Amino acid sequence: MDLKKIERISKALGDMNRLKILKAVQANESRLECTTIVSLLDLSQPSISHHIKKLVDAELLLPQKEGRFYYYSLNKDVMEDYFNALQSS
């Protein structure tokens, strides 16, 4: 994993709300619909969308569209690569 990707992931993980989103997705069988995230975190929908975009851009969340709804799951491979890269640095 290159340093730019490590930086992007680190920045995404540097926000408490994004960590809460990741924790919520993990707690719900690693798959969660966007409106459910809004109801769980007491944040506005635009704020949730902003944070989800950052997590998707960092490849920590994988979006999947089903009909009108987007579901998000953890990208466990990227997370594992990130932690391995930190340990080997």
C-alpha positions as CSV (number, residue, x, y, z in Angstrom):
1,M,0.0,0.0,0.0
2,D,1.5,3.4,-1.0
3,L,1.8,6.3,1.4
4,K,-0.9,8.4,-0.4
5,K,-3.4,5.7,0.2
6,I,-2.3,5.3,3.9
7,E,-2.7,9.1,4.3
8,R,-6.2,9.1,2.7
9,I,-7.4,6.2,5.0
10,S,-5.8,7.9,8.1
11,K,-7.6,11.1,7.3
12,A,-10.9,9.3,6.9
13,L,-10.4,7.6,10.2
14,G,-9.5,10.8,11.9
15,D,-13.1,11.9,12.3
16,M,-15.3,10.7,15.2
17,N,-18.5,10.6,13.1
18,R,-16.8,8.4,10.4
19,L,-15.6,6.0,13.1
20,K,-19.2,5.8,14.4
21,I,-20.4,5.0,10.9
22,L,-17.8,2.2,10.5
23,K,-18.7,0.9,13.9
24,A,-22.5,1.0,13.1
25,V,-21.9,-0.9,9.8
26,Q,-19.8,-3.5,11.6
27,A,-22.4,-4.0,14.3
28,N,-25.1,-4.6,11.7
29,E,-23.6,-7.6,10.0
30,S,-21.2,-5.4,8.1
31,R,-24.0,-4.1,5.8
32,L,-26.2,-1.1,6.4
33,E,-28.6,1.1,4.4
34,C,-27.9,4.9,4.4
35,T,-31.2,6.0,6.0
36,T,-30.5,3.5,8.9
37,I,-27.2,5.2,9.5
38,V,-29.0,8.5,9.7
39,S,-31.4,7.2,12.3
40,L,-28.6,5.6,14.4
41,L,-26.2,8.6,14.6
42,D,-28.3,11.6,15.2
43,L,-26.7,13.5,12.3
44,S,-28.4,15.1,9.3
45,Q,-28.7,13.2,6.1
46,P,-26.3,15.6,4.2
47,S,-23.7,15.2,7.0
48,I,-24.0,11.4,6.8
49,S,-23.6,11.6,3.0
50,H,-20.5,13.7,3.4
51,H,-18.9,11.3,5.8
52,I,-19.9,8.2,3.8
53,K,-18.4,9.8,0.7
54,K,-15.1,10.2,2.5
55,L,-15.2,6.6,3.7
56,V,-16.0,5.4,0.2
57,D,-13.3,7.5,-1.4
58,A,-10.8,6.0,1.1
59,E,-12.2,2.5,0.0
60,L,-13.2,1.7,3.6
61,L,-16.8,1.3,2.7
62,L,-18.2,-0.5,-0.4
63,P,-21.4,0.9,-1.8
64,Q,-24.0,-1.3,-3.3
65,K,-27.2,0.0,-5.0
66,E,-30.4,-2.0,-4.7
67,G,-33.3,-0.3,-6.3
68,R,-33.5,3.2,-4.8
69,F,-31.4,2.5,-1.8
70,Y,-27.6,2.3,-1.2
71,Y,-26.2,-0.2,1.2
72,Y,-22.7,0.0,2.6
73,S,-20.4,-2.7,3.7
74,L,-17.0,-2.7,5.2
75,N,-14.1,-3.3,2.9
76,K,-12.2,-5.7,5.1
77,D,-9.4,-6.3,2.6
78,V,-8.5,-2.6,2.6
79,M,-8.7,-2.4,6.4
80,E,-6.4,-5.4,6.7
81,D,-3.9,-4.0,4.2
82,Y,-3.9,-0.6,6.0
83,F,-3.2,-2.2,9.4
84,N,-0.5,-4.4,7.9
85,A,1.1,-1.4,6.2
86,L,1.2,0.5,9.5
87,Q,2.8,-2.4,11.2
88,S,5.5,-2.8,8.6
89,S,6.4,0.9,8.4
